[in-house]
Amino acid sequence: MSQTKIVKQDNKLSEVKEQEKVTPALRFPRYFVNQNRETDEIEIQLEMPGINKNHTEIKLKDNKLYVKALNERRFYKKEFEFKNSLNPEALEANMENGVLTITVRPLESESHNITIA
């Protein structure tokens, strides 16, 4: 949709069409999740054509990972939920040719020795 606006410029009235900013339709990226059984490292690849790293936002909260990417033509959103909490210090992300690769590790729980009385 566009709106028409009357503008006075150089003592002349003229009509200028203004384009409304519209959020693109939501798309769900194609993704792959792989877990290394030896290191418990989890690698997630999301295919988001037309997106670069400046348009991408990654959030980690407890056991949930949120990915959102938005530019003037595309809008992607995906949420991942894991069985265990993830380590925020071990999170790595890389974007190449519209493919976002995220590597995470589960938060290591501390073991406690219990003395039996």
C-alpha positions in Angstrom: 0.0 0.0 0.0 1.1 3.5 -0.6 -0.1 6.9 0.6 0.0 10.2 -1.2 1.4 13.2 0.6 1.3 16.8 -0.6 4.7 18.5 -0.2 5.6 22.1 -0.9 9.0 22.5 -2.5 10.4 25.5 -4.3 7.0 27.3 -3.9 5.3 24.5 -5.8 2.9 21.9 -4.4 3.5 18.4 -5.6 2.3 14.9 -4.7 4.8 12.4 -3.3 3.9 8.7 -2.9 5.1 7.2 0.4 5.7 3.5 0.6 4.6 1.9 3.9 7.1 -0.3 5.5 5.7 -3.9 5.5 7.3 -6.8 7.4 7.9 -9.7 5.0 5.9 -12.9 5.5 7.3 -15.2 8.2 9.4 -18.1 6.8 10.7 -21.2 8.7 14.2 -22.0 7.7 15.3 -25.5 6.6 17.5 -26.8 9.4 19.7 -29.8 10.4 20.8 -30.7 13.9 23.7 -33.0 14.6 25.1 -34.1 18.0 28.7 -35.4 18.5 28.3 -38.3 20.9 31.8 -38.1 22.2 31.8 -34.4 23.0 28.1 -33.7 23.4 28.6 -30.8 21.0 25.5 -29.9 19.1 25.7 -28.3 15.6 22.7 -26.6 14.1 22.6 -25.5 10.4 19.9 -23.2 9.2 19.4 -22.3 5.6 18.2 -18.7 5.3 18.8 -17.4 1.7 19.1 -13.7 1.3 20.2 -13.1 4.9 23.5 -12.1 6.2 24.9 -11.9 9.8 24.0 -8.3 10.3 20.3 -9.2 10.0 20.5 -12.2 12.4 19.8 -12.3 16.1 20.5 -15.3 18.3 19.3 -15.6 21.9 20.0 -18.4 24.4 17.9 -18.8 27.6 18.2 -21.9 29.7 17.5 -24.8 27.4 16.0 -22.7 24.5 17.8 -21.3 21.5 16.0 -18.6 19.5 17.0 -17.5 16.0 15.5 -14.6 14.2 16.6 -13.0 10.9 14.9 -10.0 9.2 15.8 -7.8 6.3 13.6 -5.8 3.9 12.7 -8.9 1.9 12.8 -11.9 4.2 11.8 -12.8 7.8 12.9 -16.1 9.4 12.3 -17.4 12.9 13.0 -20.6 14.6 13.1 -21.9 18.2 15.0 -24.9 19.5 14.3 -26.6 22.8 16.8 -29.0 24.3 16.6 -31.5 27.2 19.3 -29.8 29.2 20.4 -26.2 29.7 23.1 -25.0 27.2 26.4 -23.3 28.0 26.3 -19.7 26.8 30.1 -19.4 26.9 30.5 -22.4 24.5 28.1 -21.0 21.9 29.7 -20.2 18.5 27.9 -18.9 15.3 29.1 -18.5 11.8 27.2 -17.3 8.7 28.3 -18.1 5.2 26.3 -17.9 1.9 22.9 -17.7 3.7 23.7 -20.7 6.0 23.9 -20.1 9.7 25.9 -22.6 11.6 25.5 -22.6 15.4 27.6 -24.8 17.8 26.5 -25.3 21.4 27.3 -27.6 24.3 25.1 -28.6 27.2 25.9 -27.0 30.5 28.0 -29.4 32.5 26.4 -30.2 35.8 28.7 -30.4 38.8 29.0 -33.8 40.4 28.6 -34.0 44.2 30.0 -36.8 46.4 27.6 -37.8 49.1 28.8 -39.5 52.3 26.6 -42.3 53.6 26.2 -42.1 57.4 
